[in-house]
Amino acid sequence: MRKVLAIVFIMLCFAVSAKQTDSVIVNKKNLSTLNSSSSTPKSQYPVIGMWKHNYIATGFATNKPVSQYSSDVKFQLSLALHLWHIKNDVDIFATYSQRSIWDIYQKSCPFRETAYNPGVWVAWQTNDKVRLLFGFEHESNGIGNSDSRSFNYATVACLYEPFEHWRFGARAWYGYFFHDETINQKYFRYRGVMQVWGTFHTRNERLQVTALVNPTVTFAKYNVQMEASWRMAKRGDWLPSLFVQYCYGYGETMIDYYRRSSKIRIGISLINNKLNLY
């Protein structure tokens, strides 16, 4: 229980920086308004903010009997450090994300796996509706021997906001390996090399629903992730949201990438609406 409380406390601390991130809408009109003020900011991003979603949720497998062995806790912590602002529309970030699967209902409450994901990214706001991102990342599960999963990859992503209530994204990556190249190449067969997603949100961003599709390399199978969040207050973007996530397919964990899973979880989240990747 102390571990859970510690994680929740960390997420609430991140909310302070999230408030700064979400309080500035990313478009050139607002930037021009900000630049006319007495204290002219050099960039629209805070020094430290959220990168991916930050959440903690618990749930169970939908394709197995509910028990202590089919239930777990999943949480993700993700931060971005703003390193450099170039001209008006280009920013460089150092990022770090950590995603864990915690078998909290089993004896001794072991962690099934923790994936560590540092990276360096360039974000380019090309116009009011399109943002391009280019990154180099490392991802590993910190386990040795045959269970080790470790690779680097280059990523390109596009975030597109064509309408008031809709956001879309696409991401593709190319990985290269350090540990066991044979195992990691098999891993990419299940995880694939790209993903696309779409988000519907209300005008005040209080309710959001996201659908993500990640095809395998052969496009014979698809990994699917569905999320919905509802902020607990009408105002205050930094406040936590009630969060539901459903995952189906392969690759939710690096260690069991070849095993199909189907899980639903519910918890709380802090959501970055401006620079969010999956």
C-alpha positions in Angstrom: 0.0 0.0 0.0 2.9 2.4 0.7 4.2 1.8 -2.7 0.9 2.7 -4.3 0.6 5.9 -2.2 4.1 6.8 -3.3 3.3 6.4 -6.9 0.1 8.5 -6.6 2.1 11.2 -4.8 4.7 11.3 -7.6 1.9 11.6 -10.2 0.3 14.5 -8.3 3.7 16.3 -8.2 3.9 15.9 -12.0 0.6 17.7 -12.2 2.2 21.0 -11.3 4.3 20.9 -14.5 1.3 19.5 -16.4 -0.7 22.6 -15.5 2.0 24.8 -17.1 2.0 22.6 -20.2 -1.7 22.5 -20.8 -2.3 26.1 -19.9 -0.8 27.3 -23.2 -2.6 26.2 -26.4 -0.1 25.5 -29.1 -0.9 27.7 -32.1 0.7 30.8 -33.7 -2.2 33.1 -32.8 -1.7 32.5 -29.1 2.1 32.7 -29.5 1.8 36.2 -31.0 -0.4 37.2 -28.1 2.1 36.0 -25.6 5.0 37.7 -27.4 3.2 41.0 -27.1 3.2 40.8 -23.3 5.8 42.4 -21.1 7.4 39.1 -20.1 8.1 37.5 -23.5 8.6 33.7 -23.2 11.2 32.1 -25.5 9.2 28.9 -25.8 5.6 27.6 -25.3 6.9 24.6 -23.3 7.8 24.5 -19.6 11.3 23.4 -18.5 9.9 20.2 -17.1 6.5 18.8 -18.2 4.7 15.6 -19.1 5.6 13.6 -22.2 3.3 10.6 -22.5 0.3 10.0 -20.2 1.0 9.4 -16.5 -1.3 7.0 -14.9 -1.8 4.1 -12.5 -4.6 1.6 -13.1 -5.6 -1.8 -11.9 -7.6 -4.5 -13.6 -7.8 -8.1 -14.9 -7.6 -10.3 -18.0 -10.9 -10.6 -19.9 -9.9 -13.9 -21.5 -9.1 -15.7 -18.3 -10.9 -16.4 -15.0 -10.5 -13.4 -12.6 -8.0 -14.3 -9.9 -4.8 -13.0 -8.3 -2.8 -14.4 -11.2 -4.8 -12.7 -13.9 -5.1 -9.3 -12.1 -2.4 -6.7 -11.8 -1.5 -3.0 -11.6 -0.1 -1.1 -14.5 1.5 2.4 -14.2 3.4 4.8 -16.4 5.6 7.8 -15.4 6.8 10.0 -18.2 8.6 13.4 -18.2 10.2 15.7 -20.7 13.0 18.1 -20.0 13.0 21.1 -22.4 16.7 21.5 -23.5 16.7 24.1 -26.2 14.4 26.3 -28.2 15.4 27.0 -31.8 13.8 29.9 -33.6 10.0 30.1 -33.2 8.7 26.6 -33.9 11.4 24.0 -33.0 12.2 22.6 -29.6 14.5 19.9 -28.3 13.6 17.6 -25.4 15.2 14.9 -23.3 12.5 12.4 -22.3 12.2 9.6 -19.9 9.3 7.1 -19.5 8.9 4.1 -17.3 6.1 1.6 -17.6 5.6 -1.2 -15.1 3.4 -4.3 -14.7 3.0 -5.0 -11.0 1.6 -8.4 -9.8 0.4 -6.7 -6.6 -2.2 -9.3 -5.8 0.2 -12.2 -5.7 2.3 -13.2 -2.7 5.2 -10.8 -2.1 3.8 -8.4 -4.7 6.5 -8.9 -7.4 6.9 -6.7 -10.4 6.3 -8.6 -13.6 8.3 -6.2 -15.7 9.5 -2.6 -15.9 10.4 -1.0 -19.2 12.8 1.9 -19.2 12.6 4.4 -22.1 14.9 7.4 -22.3 15.2 9.5 -25.5 16.0 12.7 -27.2 13.3 14.4 -29.4 12.9 17.4 -31.7 9.4 18.9 -32.0 8.6 21.1 -35.0 5.3 23.0 -35.0 4.9 23.4 -38.8 1.6 25.2 -38.6 -1.5 25.6 -36.4 -2.6 22.1 -37.0 0.5 19.9 -37.6 3.4 19.0 -35.3 6.2 16.7 -36.4 8.5 14.9 -34.0 11.8 13.1 -34.6 13.4 11.0 -31.9 16.1 8.6 -30.9 15.2 6.3 -28.0 16.5 3.4 -26.0 14.1 0.8 -24.4 14.9 -2.1 -22.2 13.4 -4.2 -19.4 16.4 -4.3 -17.1 16.5 -8.1 -17.1 19.5 -10.3 -17.9 20.0 -13.6 -19.6 17.4 -14.9 -22.1 14.6 -12.6 -20.7 16.5 -9.4 -21.7 14.9 -7.1 -24.1 17.0 -4.2 -25.2 17.1 -2.1 -28.3 17.5 1.4 -29.7 15.3 2.9 -32.4 14.7 6.0 -34.4 11.2 7.4 -34.5 9.2 9.8 -36.6 5.8 11.0 -35.6 3.0 13.4 -36.7 0.3 14.9 -34.6 -2.6 16.5 -36.5 -5.5 18.5 -35.1 -7.8 19.2 -38.1 -11.0 19.9 -36.1 -12.0 21.4 -32.8 -12.9 18.1 -31.1 -10.4 15.7 -32.8 -6.7 14.9 -32.6 -4.9 12.3 -34.7 -1.4 10.8 -34.6 0.8 8.4 -36.4 4.2 7.0 -35.4 6.8 4.8 -37.2 10.0 3.4 -35.8 13.1 1.5 -36.9 14.9 -0.6 -34.2 18.4 -1.9 -33.9 19.6 -4.2 -31.2 22.3 -4.7 -28.5 21.6 -8.0 -26.8 20.1 -11.0 -28.6 19.3 -9.8 -32.1 17.3 -13.0 -32.9 14.9 -12.5 -30.0 14.5 -8.8 -30.6 13.8 -9.3 -34.3 11.0 -11.7 -33.3 9.7 -9.1 -30.9 9.2 -6.6 -33.7 7.2 -9.1 -35.6 4.6 -8.9 -32.9 5.0 -5.2 -31.9 5.2 -4.0 -35.5 6.9 -0.9 -36.7 4.0 1.7 -36.7 0.8 2.8 -34.9 -2.0 5.2 -35.6 -4.5 6.7 -33.2 -7.4 9.2 -32.9 -8.8 11.1 -29.9 -12.2 12.7 -29.5 -12.4 15.3 -26.8 -15.0 17.7 -25.5 -14.4 21.4 -25.9 -13.1 21.8 -22.3 -11.0 18.7 -22.6 -12.8 17.2 -19.7 -13.8 14.0 -21.5 -11.4 12.2 -23.9 -11.7 8.9 -25.8 -8.8 7.4 -27.7 -8.5 4.4 -30.1 -5.0 3.2 -31.1 -4.2 0.5 -33.7 -0.8 -1.1 -34.0 -0.5 -3.7 -36.8 2.1 -6.4 -36.7 4.8 -6.4 -39.4 2.8 -8.6 -41.8 -0.5 -6.7 -41.1 -2.1 -10.2 -40.4 -2.9 -9.2 -36.8 -3.6 -5.9 -35.0 -2.9 -4.8 -31.5 -5.6 -2.5 -30.1 -5.6 -0.1 -27.2 -8.7 1.9 -26.1 -8.7 4.6 -23.5 -11.2 7.0 -21.9 -10.6 9.6 -19.3 -12.9 12.0 -17.4 -11.3 14.9 -15.5 -12.7 15.2 -12.0 -13.4 19.0 -12.2 -14.7 21.2 -15.0 -11.8 23.6 -14.7 -8.1 23.0 -13.9 -6.3 20.9 -16.6 -3.8 19.7 -14.0 -6.4 17.8 -12.0 -6.3 14.0 -12.2 -8.8 12.1 -14.4 -10.7 8.9 -13.9 -9.1 6.6 -16.5 -10.1 3.3 -18.2 -7.8 1.4 -20.5 -8.4 -1.8 -22.6 -5.5 -3.6 -24.3 -5.8 -6.5 -26.7 -3.1 -8.2 -28.7 0.7 -8.7 -28.4 3.5 -6.7 -27.0 2.0 -5.1 -23.9 5.1 -6.4 -22.0 8.5 -6.9 -23.6 9.2 -10.2 -21.8 5.9 -11.8 -23.0 5.7 -10.1 -26.4 4.6 -13.4 -28.2 1.7 -14.0 -25.9 -1.7 -12.5 -26.7 -3.4 -10.7 -23.9 -6.7 -9.0 -23.3 -6.9 -6.7 -20.2 -9.1 -3.9 -18.9 -7.9 -1.6 -16.1 -9.3 1.4 -14.3 -7.5 4.1 -12.3 -6.4 7.7 -12.4 -4.3 9.6 -15.0 -2.6 12.9 -15.8 -2.9 13.5 -19.5 -0.7 15.6 -21.8 -2.8 16.9 -24.6 -0.1 18.7 -26.5 3.0 16.4 -26.8 1.6 13.0 -26.3 2.9 9.8 -27.9 1.9 6.2 -27.2 
